[in-house]
Amino acid sequence: MDKYEKAFGELQDHFLGKDFYIADPVSGERAVKIITDTIKSTYPGAGESPVDKWRRKHKKCKWCIYHRHVAPPFGCCPPFCECTAKDKIINGDIPRPFCRLFALKKEE
């Protein structure tokens, strides 16, 4: 094992814990990509915009990828928002600091 593999292993243990493992058999390159992507999604990097950092810290449904705005046919009922992950009607403006399913929506 060279020094780079050892350093990568130490970073993996530090950020993901010693119990982290990949259940499916994959190649070494694929394992590195999975581990790197997991760390990046868990610990957003310095390249993230200040707006995204703020939104990730102050979670609201309207900034989540699972948020969907529903506009029923005219006159039927007022428009509403729903969480596609939880399959329920929500208020997109209310902060949800403890939602475990929150994933920040990328702005186009």
C-alpha positions in Angstrom: 0.0 0.0 0.0 1.5 3.3 -1.0 1.3 6.5 0.9 -1.6 7.8 -1.2 -3.8 4.8 -0.6 -3.0 5.1 3.2 -3.9 8.8 3.2 -7.2 8.1 1.3 -8.1 5.3 3.8 -7.4 7.6 6.7 -9.6 10.3 5.2 -12.4 7.8 4.5 -12.2 6.6 8.2 -12.3 10.2 9.4 -15.2 11.5 7.3 -17.3 8.3 7.0 -16.3 6.3 10.0 -14.6 3.0 10.3 -17.8 1.1 9.8 -18.4 2.5 6.3 -18.3 -0.2 3.6 -19.6 -0.7 0.0 -22.0 -3.7 -0.1 -21.7 -4.5 -3.8 -18.4 -5.8 -5.2 -16.9 -3.0 -7.4 -13.6 -2.1 -8.9 -11.1 0.0 -7.1 -11.7 3.0 -9.3 -15.5 2.7 -8.8 -15.0 2.4 -5.0 -12.9 5.6 -4.9 -15.7 7.4 -6.9 -18.4 6.2 -4.5 -16.4 7.2 -1.4 -15.5 10.6 -2.9 -19.1 11.3 -3.9 -20.4 10.3 -0.5 -17.9 12.6 1.2 -18.7 15.5 -1.1 -22.5 15.1 -0.6 -22.1 14.8 3.2 -19.6 17.7 3.5 -20.2 20.3 0.8 -17.0 21.9 -0.4 -15.5 25.3 -0.6 -16.8 25.7 -4.1 -20.4 26.0 -3.0 -22.0 29.4 -3.3 -22.8 31.5 -0.2 -26.5 31.2 -1.1 -26.4 27.4 -1.2 -24.4 27.3 2.1 -27.1 29.4 3.7 -29.9 27.3 2.3 -28.3 24.1 3.4 -27.9 25.4 6.9 -31.5 26.9 7.0 -33.5 24.1 5.4 -36.9 24.9 3.8 -38.9 22.6 1.7 -39.0 24.9 -1.3 -35.2 24.5 -1.7 -35.3 20.7 -1.6 -35.2 18.4 -4.6 -38.3 16.6 -3.3 -40.4 19.8 -3.3 -43.1 20.0 -6.0 -45.5 22.8 -6.7 -48.9 21.6 -7.8 -51.3 23.9 -9.6 -54.7 22.1 -10.1 -57.1 23.0 -12.9 -58.5 26.5 -12.5 -61.3 26.8 -10.0 -60.8 23.3 -8.6 -58.8 24.2 -5.5 -55.9 26.5 -4.6 -52.3 25.6 -5.6 -50.3 23.7 -3.0 -46.9 22.1 -2.5 -46.1 18.5 -1.8 -43.0 16.5 -0.7 -42.6 13.7 -3.2 -40.3 11.7 -0.8 -42.9 11.8 2.0 -45.9 11.9 -0.3 -47.7 14.6 1.7 -48.9 18.2 1.4 -46.5 20.7 2.9 -45.9 24.4 3.4 -42.7 25.2 1.5 -41.9 28.3 3.5 -41.7 26.7 6.9 -38.2 25.8 8.1 -37.5 22.0 8.4 -34.3 21.9 10.4 -34.7 18.2 11.3 -35.7 16.7 7.9 -33.4 13.8 7.1 -34.5 13.6 3.5 -33.5 17.2 2.7 -31.3 17.5 -0.4 -30.5 20.9 -1.8 -32.0 21.7 -5.2 -29.4 22.9 -7.8 -30.3 26.4 -9.2 -30.3 26.6 -13.0 
